[in-house]
Amino acid sequence: QVPIVESGGGFVQAGGSLRLSCTTPGLSFLDYAVAWFRQAPGKEREELLCIGSSGSSTVYPDTVKGRFTVSRDDAKKTLYLQMSSLKPEDTAMYYCAADSSGSCFDADFTEWGLGTQVTVSS
């Protein structure tokens, strides 16, 4: 069974919003720390947010604080990334990853989805 599937990407104008979904049919969702990453062409992969098995979440880069939030639906084994006030520099492939330790601290993300593309036009 596929461990992680991302969806919800697409084209949006600057200032708009998107909600990405990360479904984890192949994982014991509640036991994992699950995080969102992104990678733009020519740039390094960047960790955005992580939510641990306890439900506590952490937002990392200042560039997305106040604009991106994460939530979790345990019944659906799904993690959501709500993105608002999108900017052209948010254009990237967005990935979901999971770590079986359940902790976002010093996590080793061994399970990855294939990603979903987000393109923000100016």
Disulfide bonds with the S-S distance in Angstrom:
Cys22-Cys96 1.92
Cys50-Cys104 2.00
